[in-house]
Amino acid sequence: MAMHMSKCRAWSRVQRFGIAAYRKYSSSGGYPNISLSSPLPGIPKPVFAAVDGHEQCETKITTLENGLKVASQNKFGQFCTVGILVNSGSRHETKYPSGIAHFLEKLAFSSTAQYGSKDEILLTLEKHGGICDCQTSRDTTMYAVSAEVKGLDTVVSLLSDVVLQPRLLEEEIEMTRMAVRFELEDLNMRPDPEPLLTEMIHAAAYRGNTVGLPRFCPVDNVEKIDVALLHDYLRSYYCPERMVLAGVGIEHQQLVACARKYLLDVKPVWGTGTPANVDLSVAQYTGGIVKMDKDMSDVSLGPTPIPELTHIMIGLESCSFLEDEFIPFAVLNMMMGGGGSFSAGGPGKGMFTRLYLNVLNRHHWMYNATAYHHSYEDSGLLCIHASADPRQVREMIEIITREFIQMAGAAGEMELERAKTQLKSMLMMNLESRPVIFEDVGRQVLATGKRKLPHELCDLISNVTASDIKRVSTKMLRSKPAVAALGDLRQMPSYEHIQAALSSKDGRLPRMYRLFR
């Protein structure tokens, strides 16, 4: 009876003061004997948020009378990301000197008809906690602003002014020339050769056309680009039917109303008229080699200098992102994986990918082996970048060509499932970020007029089989290789030998016999 009364008193104290107050921090203390599988008495019933309909996060798209598309994705939060994406990039410079898109990227958010300077634009955005950015790629130019939702009207007005009413003053163009020259110098001096190698592999794969045109302005063209040339280019490519106004974190109708107000009947500073120099070329994959013999011994001096390395990138034609084969190629790229020899391990780092297991773990002298997949609306390129001591270039290239050949072999069930899971995980984690959702919405709507939602992409990834990987790999291996080489290339085999290795059954380079060593 006494025991029962003691328990009752203890439980009344729990109800009165809460469990935390009742807890006794001693070995003799204890908790009341309450089941964790049943609700606590006296606690109000929780109310959970519910989603109306099948997919509350569905992307909404409206096309205005002038052809401009407005796409939005609602997302809870105080801030939004809004921007204008233009179907314009370095691949469209066939009829112009290369480097215009690079110039426009540097000139973005400078003085406009409404704002006297870049500082005025930044001060206006600061009132709404905003930041701005402009990025160009081979096929897209993107102007973006992240700011408070309350400042949406100001943000769309500013974007309209930046894209359609730039002043392009002579002093701004001169400053841009200086910035471009500095960037070109930095590109050739930086320890990380990745941007330069990417330029070279595209130039080799698509020689002289579309995505093979230089993304960075060549030194010889810096002085050629002026206001008249910029206006001529803008007149051809900056028209409403080649633009998407995308927003994440705002109501669709609110964004459409702002688009009608600021982007529907606006006359651009370069005037209106029928675009005359629009390039509609389809990417022509050529294959080939681009070499740059360069002294890499003093790239990174200091207490822990990077050793002298030779960098090789080998690529083969894959597919465009509009084709059904795009998803199997994405899985294949993830299955190859790779990285640097100093990459930190751990879950999700890709330490079980083929380029780690078969290359970096077996050949300690290789510093890097990484797979990349570049995909565009009419072609694609899957490539492997490898780095090693100049004396071991031939052996390194043979290791990479053997990995390409083995892509067409049977993929193990475990490695395939791991690659698919990692790809889905990467996709979903990236789409947690509002700016990434914005870019995904904008790029998909610009390219296809609609957007595939994440769960649709995950279903497509789940459906990829080992036979799909074998099929796309076999098709890829029929194309001519594209090769980019940077550094000390005295030990590098010829392009014909690399091509022969990729056409063989085992990926081995033809043997070389010398009478004298």
DONU-732505 format. One line per 3 residues: number of its first residue (from 0); their letters; for each residue z, x, y of C-alpha. Coordinates in nm, 3 decimals. Example, Ala and Ser with C-alpha at 12.3 -4.5 7.8 and 13.67 -1.06 7.14 Angstrom:
<atoms>
0	AS	0.780 1.230 -0.450; 0.714 1.367 -0.106
</atoms>
This chain:
<atoms>
0	MAM	0.000 0.000 0.000; 0.091 0.284 0.237; -0.237 0.460 0.155
3	HMS	-0.428 0.140 0.234; -0.247 0.097 0.571; -0.324 0.463 0.658
6	KCR	-0.697 0.412 0.593; -0.701 0.097 0.804; -0.533 0.278 1.096
9	AWS	-0.784 0.567 1.065; -1.082 0.329 1.067; -0.944 0.142 1.372
12	RVQ	-0.926 0.479 1.556; -1.288 0.549 1.459; -1.396 0.212 1.595
15	RFG	-1.192 0.261 1.912; -1.270 0.628 2.001; -1.579 0.712 1.793
18	IAA	-1.628 0.953 1.504; -1.641 1.264 1.726; -1.297 1.189 1.869
21	YRK	-1.155 1.121 1.525; -1.288 1.442 1.369; -1.013 1.692 1.278
24	YSS	-1.114 2.057 1.272; -0.893 2.170 0.985; -0.922 2.201 0.611
27	SGG	-0.689 1.907 0.563; -0.891 1.679 0.795; -1.169 1.446 0.675
30	YPN	-1.415 1.176 0.766; -1.380 0.809 0.679; -1.558 0.724 0.357
33	ISL	-1.868 0.555 0.507; -2.202 0.529 0.327; -2.488 0.703 0.510
36	SSP	-2.739 0.459 0.361; -2.598 0.147 0.528; -2.583 0.063 0.903
39	LPG	-2.264 0.141 1.093; -2.065 -0.165 1.191; -2.066 -0.265 1.557
42	IPK	-2.385 -0.071 1.644; -2.657 -0.274 1.824; -2.984 -0.322 1.636
45	PVF	-3.251 -0.068 1.749; -3.575 -0.187 1.906; -3.878 0.034 1.828
48	AAV	-4.199 0.063 2.029; -4.495 -0.112 1.869; -4.870 -0.048 1.898
51	DGH	-5.091 -0.347 1.971; -5.415 -0.361 1.776; -5.565 -0.100 1.544
54	EQC	-5.583 0.193 1.783; -5.412 0.187 2.123; -5.542 0.537 2.199
57	ETK	-5.908 0.443 2.162; -6.133 0.607 2.420; -6.287 0.358 2.666
60	ITT	-6.632 0.430 2.811; -6.818 0.263 3.099; -7.164 0.356 3.230
63	LEN	-7.215 0.296 3.604; -7.540 0.172 3.760; -7.648 0.526 3.855
66	GLK	-7.608 0.653 3.494; -7.270 0.826 3.538; -7.037 0.774 3.240
69	VAS	-6.666 0.710 3.291; -6.446 0.785 2.989; -6.069 0.756 2.968
72	QNK	-5.783 0.784 2.723; -5.449 0.634 2.813; -5.147 0.854 2.745
75	FGQ	-4.790 0.792 2.845; -4.661 1.022 3.117; -4.620 1.084 3.487
78	FCT	-4.919 1.318 3.513; -5.289 1.282 3.438; -5.586 1.515 3.391
81	VGI	-5.914 1.405 3.550; -6.240 1.593 3.581; -6.618 1.589 3.599
84	LVN	-6.822 1.749 3.319; -7.186 1.835 3.384; -7.456 1.899 3.123
87	SGS	-7.535 2.234 3.285; -7.473 2.592 3.176; -7.632 2.930 3.119
90	RHE	-7.869 2.786 2.854; -8.041 2.579 3.127; -8.141 2.882 3.337
93	TKY	-8.478 2.941 3.170; -8.666 2.861 3.493; -8.411 3.035 3.717
96	PSG	-8.256 3.382 3.742; -7.968 3.409 3.494; -7.621 3.391 3.646
99	IAH	-7.635 3.071 3.855; -7.380 2.890 3.635; -7.153 3.196 3.661
102	FLE	-7.183 3.184 4.042; -7.108 2.810 4.055; -6.794 2.863 3.846
105	KLA	-6.665 3.117 4.100; -6.769 2.900 4.399; -6.592 2.588 4.267
108	FSS	-6.318 2.431 4.482; -6.431 2.622 4.792; -6.502 2.450 5.127
111	TAQ	-6.668 2.108 5.119; -6.778 1.842 5.366; -6.423 1.698 5.367
114	YGS	-6.216 2.016 5.322; -6.257 2.323 5.543; -6.139 2.581 5.289
117	KDE	-6.003 2.639 4.940; -5.652 2.651 5.089; -5.692 2.296 5.224
120	ILL	-5.791 2.174 4.877; -5.490 2.345 4.717; -5.252 2.205 4.980
123	TLE	-5.389 1.854 4.921; -5.334 1.890 4.547; -4.985 2.032 4.597
126	KHG	-4.876 1.703 4.756; -4.938 1.542 4.416; -4.810 1.834 4.208
129	GIC	-5.168 1.919 4.118; -5.365 2.220 3.997; -5.742 2.267 3.964
132	DCQ	-5.981 2.471 3.753; -6.352 2.517 3.683; -6.500 2.658 3.362
135	TSR	-6.859 2.709 3.256; -6.987 2.763 2.904; -7.340 2.798 2.767
138	DTT	-7.401 2.424 2.781; -7.132 2.262 3.002; -6.972 2.301 3.344
141	MYA	-6.627 2.143 3.380; -6.434 2.070 3.701; -6.078 1.954 3.624
144	VSA	-5.761 1.857 3.809; -5.414 1.781 3.671; -5.190 1.586 3.907
147	EVK	-4.952 1.292 3.938; -5.097 0.956 3.837; -5.011 0.819 4.186
150	GLD	-5.260 1.062 4.339; -5.561 0.947 4.131; -5.755 0.816 4.433
153	TVV	-5.716 1.148 4.618; -5.807 1.346 4.304; -6.134 1.157 4.235
156	SLL	-6.227 1.178 4.604; -6.166 1.554 4.598; -6.366 1.602 4.275
159	SDV	-6.659 1.408 4.420; -6.653 1.628 4.729; -6.626 1.953 4.529
162	VLQ	-6.912 1.868 4.292; -7.154 1.688 4.528; -7.069 1.817 4.879
165	PRL	-6.998 2.194 4.859; -7.077 2.385 5.179; -7.176 2.709 5.001
168	LEE	-7.118 2.919 5.313; -7.268 3.267 5.331; -6.925 3.434 5.341
171	EIE	-6.820 3.238 5.029; -7.133 3.351 4.845; -7.068 3.712 4.950
174	MTR	-6.710 3.689 4.818; -6.848 3.545 4.494; -7.088 3.840 4.461
177	MAV	-6.788 4.074 4.484; -6.594 3.870 4.226; -6.891 3.868 3.985
180	RFE	-6.941 4.245 4.018; -6.572 4.304 3.949; -6.583 4.077 3.642
183	LED	-6.888 4.260 3.505; -6.712 4.596 3.545; -6.399 4.456 3.379
186	LNM	-6.607 4.318 3.091; -6.730 4.667 3.004; -6.392 4.837 3.049
189	RPD	-6.143 4.605 2.881; -5.993 4.713 2.544; -6.074 4.375 2.386
192	PEP	-6.449 4.380 2.310; -6.464 4.013 2.202; -6.636 3.863 2.514
195	LLT	-6.896 4.141 2.522; -6.967 4.115 2.148; -7.004 3.736 2.176
198	EMI	-7.263 3.789 2.450; -7.447 4.042 2.235; -7.449 3.832 1.916
201	HAA	-7.593 3.534 2.105; -7.859 3.755 2.261; -7.950 3.883 1.912
204	AYR	-7.946 3.540 1.743; -8.142 3.349 2.011; -8.351 3.621 2.170
207	GNT	-8.462 3.518 2.518; -8.403 3.143 2.483; -8.139 2.875 2.553
210	VGL	-7.796 2.985 2.423; -7.923 3.342 2.394; -7.952 3.372 2.774
213	PRF	-7.669 3.571 2.936; -7.358 3.370 3.023; -7.246 3.634 3.276
216	CPV	-7.468 3.710 3.574; -7.671 4.031 3.513; -7.608 4.302 3.775
219	DNV	-7.973 4.288 3.889; -7.944 3.916 3.974; -7.627 3.931 4.186
222	EKI	-7.820 3.979 4.513; -8.098 3.734 4.419; -7.876 3.424 4.410
225	DVA	-7.851 3.254 4.750; -7.795 2.904 4.897; -8.158 2.791 4.858
228	LLH	-8.165 2.889 4.490; -7.829 2.723 4.424; -7.942 2.399 4.592
231	DYL	-8.264 2.399 4.389; -8.066 2.439 4.064; -7.808 2.175 4.165
234	RSY	-8.088 1.930 4.251; -8.225 1.968 3.899; -7.903 1.948 3.697
237	YCP	-7.623 1.789 3.902; -7.748 1.430 3.874; -7.530 1.130 3.765
240	ERM	-7.700 1.075 3.428; -7.599 1.432 3.328; -7.232 1.381 3.428
243	VLA	-6.915 1.233 3.278; -6.600 1.149 3.475; -6.325 1.186 3.215
246	GVG	-5.955 1.111 3.253; -5.645 1.124 3.033; -5.320 0.951 3.126
249	IEH	-5.467 0.677 3.349; -5.577 0.315 3.313; -5.950 0.283 3.249
252	QQL	-6.019 0.016 3.511; -5.837 0.219 3.775; -6.059 0.521 3.698
255	VAC	-6.375 0.307 3.702; -6.275 0.164 4.042; -6.230 0.518 4.182
258	ARK	-6.566 0.624 4.032; -6.744 0.332 4.198; -6.576 0.416 4.529
261	YLL	-6.649 0.789 4.537; -6.934 0.862 4.293; -7.168 0.564 4.293
264	DVK	-7.358 0.578 4.624; -7.285 0.933 4.735; -7.576 1.141 4.861
267	PVW	-7.539 1.507 4.748; -7.562 1.784 5.006; -7.886 1.910 4.842
270	GTG	-8.052 1.570 4.884; -8.188 1.325 4.632; -8.515 1.331 4.445
273	TPA	-8.665 1.358 4.101; -8.539 1.672 3.921; -8.840 1.904 3.880
276	NVD	-8.717 2.209 3.688; -8.507 2.056 3.410; -8.528 2.267 3.094
279	LSV	-8.539 2.061 2.774; -8.590 2.356 2.536; -8.445 2.338 2.185
282	AQY	-8.259 2.649 2.066; -8.482 2.874 1.855; -8.286 3.094 1.615
285	TGG	-8.461 3.431 1.585; -8.207 3.671 1.435; -8.218 4.037 1.529
288	IVK	-7.995 4.319 1.646; -7.844 4.424 1.978; -7.676 4.767 1.987
291	MDK	-7.472 4.939 2.258; -7.390 5.301 2.183; -7.074 5.357 2.383
294	DMS	-6.787 5.607 2.393; -6.477 5.404 2.298; -6.238 5.700 2.275
297	DVS	-6.077 5.639 2.615; -6.076 5.258 2.623; -5.696 5.234 2.613
300	LGP	-5.503 5.541 2.722; -5.125 5.560 2.749; -4.820 5.619 2.530
303	TPI	-4.971 5.413 2.244; -5.349 5.440 2.286; -5.582 5.229 2.073
306	PEL	-5.775 5.454 1.833; -6.149 5.493 1.877; -6.316 5.203 1.695
309	THI	-6.666 5.079 1.627; -6.709 4.702 1.648; -6.966 4.512 1.443
312	MIG	-7.042 4.140 1.449; -7.275 3.985 1.191; -7.384 3.621 1.218
315	LES	-7.605 3.368 1.041; -7.743 3.034 1.160; -7.515 2.738 1.079
318	CSF	-7.577 2.392 1.231; -7.531 2.185 1.547; -7.215 1.985 1.607
321	LED	-7.422 1.665 1.579; -7.506 1.725 1.212; -7.303 1.610 0.910
324	EFI	-7.278 1.973 0.795; -7.065 2.062 1.098; -6.738 1.962 0.928
327	PFA	-6.802 2.166 0.607; -6.888 2.466 0.828; -6.560 2.417 1.020
330	VLN	-6.370 2.417 0.689; -6.562 2.727 0.573; -6.475 2.907 0.899
333	MMM	-6.108 2.819 0.848; -6.124 2.934 0.485; -6.259 3.274 0.597
336	GGG	-6.000 3.299 0.877; -5.891 3.657 0.934; -5.747 3.838 1.234
339	GSF	-5.622 4.180 1.338; -5.429 4.421 1.119; -5.125 4.372 1.347
342	SAG	-5.123 3.991 1.337; -4.775 3.853 1.276; -4.736 3.666 0.949
345	GPG	-4.567 3.333 0.887; -4.656 2.974 0.803; -4.985 2.856 0.949
348	KGM	-5.098 3.205 1.055; -5.382 3.215 0.801; -5.244 3.507 0.600
351	FTR	-5.395 3.353 0.285; -5.749 3.331 0.424; -6.023 3.532 0.255
354	LYL	-6.061 3.794 0.528; -5.690 3.877 0.496; -5.667 3.869 0.116
357	NVL	-6.002 4.035 0.039; -6.047 4.263 0.340; -5.745 4.352 0.554
360	NRH	-5.495 4.360 0.266; -5.722 4.578 0.050; -5.875 4.811 0.309
363	HWM	-5.596 4.951 0.526; -5.841 5.141 0.748; -5.996 4.819 0.887
366	YNA	-5.840 4.707 1.213; -5.996 4.364 1.244; -6.190 4.108 1.041
369	TAY	-6.222 3.763 1.198; -6.459 3.469 1.141; -6.594 3.263 1.435
372	HHS	-6.806 2.950 1.450; -7.008 2.875 1.766; -7.177 2.534 1.759
375	YED	-7.411 2.368 2.010; -7.611 2.044 2.028; -7.916 2.192 1.852
378	SGL	-7.797 2.500 1.659; -7.494 2.701 1.555; -7.380 3.050 1.457
381	LCI	-7.116 3.152 1.203; -7.020 3.518 1.241; -6.766 3.777 1.132
384	HAS	-6.633 4.045 1.367; -6.501 4.366 1.211; -6.357 4.689 1.359
387	ADP	-6.297 5.029 1.200; -6.317 5.404 1.254; -6.676 5.514 1.338
390	RQV	-6.691 5.726 1.020; -6.645 5.418 0.800; -6.896 5.183 0.962
393	REM	-7.130 5.174 0.663; -6.850 5.084 0.421; -6.714 4.821 0.664
396	IEI	-7.055 4.651 0.695; -7.094 4.640 0.316; -6.750 4.475 0.282
399	ITR	-6.855 4.206 0.537; -7.195 4.142 0.374; -7.020 4.098 0.038
402	EFI	-6.789 3.838 0.196; -7.094 3.649 0.325; -7.249 3.648 -0.024
405	QMA	-6.923 3.527 -0.181; -6.918 3.226 0.054; -7.186 3.071 -0.169
408	GAA	-6.968 3.118 -0.478; -6.718 2.868 -0.614; -6.435 2.789 -0.371
411	GEM	-6.092 2.765 -0.536; -5.920 2.427 -0.522; -5.605 2.569 -0.364
414	ELE	-5.780 2.776 -0.094; -6.004 2.479 -0.006; -5.709 2.241 0.027
417	RAK	-5.520 2.500 0.231; -5.817 2.545 0.468; -5.857 2.168 0.510
420	TQL	-5.486 2.119 0.576; -5.481 2.406 0.825; -5.787 2.267 1.007
423	KSM	-5.634 1.919 1.032; -5.304 2.070 1.147; -5.478 2.278 1.416
426	LMM	-5.679 1.976 1.532; -5.375 1.750 1.564; -5.154 2.015 1.726
429	NLE	-5.420 2.099 1.986; -5.461 1.730 2.068; -5.093 1.710 2.162
432	SRP	-5.194 1.873 2.491; -5.328 1.651 2.769; -5.586 1.902 2.904
435	VIF	-5.722 1.954 2.551; -5.759 1.577 2.502; -5.943 1.564 2.837
438	EDV	-6.187 1.834 2.733; -6.241 1.673 2.391; -6.310 1.331 2.547
441	GRQ	-6.542 1.474 2.812; -6.745 1.700 2.584; -6.792 1.439 2.310
444	VLA	-6.897 1.164 2.553; -7.130 1.404 2.739; -7.300 1.513 2.414
447	TGK	-7.305 1.188 2.214; -7.210 0.901 2.446; -6.905 0.821 2.228
450	RKL	-6.594 0.987 2.086; -6.478 1.035 1.729; -6.102 0.984 1.715
453	PHE	-5.871 1.238 1.548; -5.803 1.020 1.241; -6.181 0.986 1.185
456	LCD	-6.222 1.365 1.199; -5.928 1.411 0.960; -6.092 1.171 0.712
459	LIS	-6.417 1.370 0.731; -6.227 1.695 0.674; -6.045 1.547 0.374
462	NVT	-6.377 1.446 0.216; -6.519 1.802 0.215; -6.566 1.932 -0.141
465	ASD	-6.629 2.274 -0.295; -6.992 2.172 -0.355; -7.031 2.101 0.020
468	IKR	-6.908 2.453 0.100; -7.149 2.603 -0.154; -7.440 2.395 -0.024
471	VST	-7.398 2.488 0.345; -7.330 2.855 0.259; -7.645 2.881 0.045
474	KML	-7.852 2.728 0.324; -7.696 2.962 0.583; -7.770 3.274 0.375
477	RSK	-8.144 3.196 0.390; -8.151 3.272 0.765; -8.213 3.615 0.916
480	PAV	-7.893 3.792 1.022; -7.797 3.844 1.385; -7.613 4.174 1.442
483	AAL	-7.419 4.307 1.742; -7.287 4.663 1.737; -7.067 4.840 1.994
486	GDL	-6.927 5.194 1.990; -7.020 5.511 1.800; -7.312 5.395 1.582
489	RQM	-7.424 5.719 1.416; -7.313 5.600 1.069; -7.452 5.248 1.109
492	PSY	-7.711 5.136 0.850; -8.046 4.996 0.968; -8.103 4.626 1.038
495	EHI	-8.341 4.610 0.739; -8.066 4.739 0.509; -7.820 4.478 0.638
498	QAA	-8.083 4.207 0.585; -8.147 4.336 0.230; -7.772 4.330 0.153
501	LSS	-7.747 3.965 0.265; -8.046 3.878 0.045; -7.902 4.050 -0.265
504	KDG	-7.676 3.900 -0.532; -7.372 4.118 -0.463; -7.406 4.195 -0.089
507	RLP	-7.433 4.571 -0.141; -7.633 4.788 0.098; -7.930 4.977 -0.051
510	RMY	-7.826 5.322 -0.170; -7.928 5.619 0.044; -8.008 5.947 -0.128
513	RLF	-8.011 6.266 0.076; -8.123 6.609 -0.038; -7.888 6.782 0.204
516	R	-7.551 6.661 0.326
</atoms>
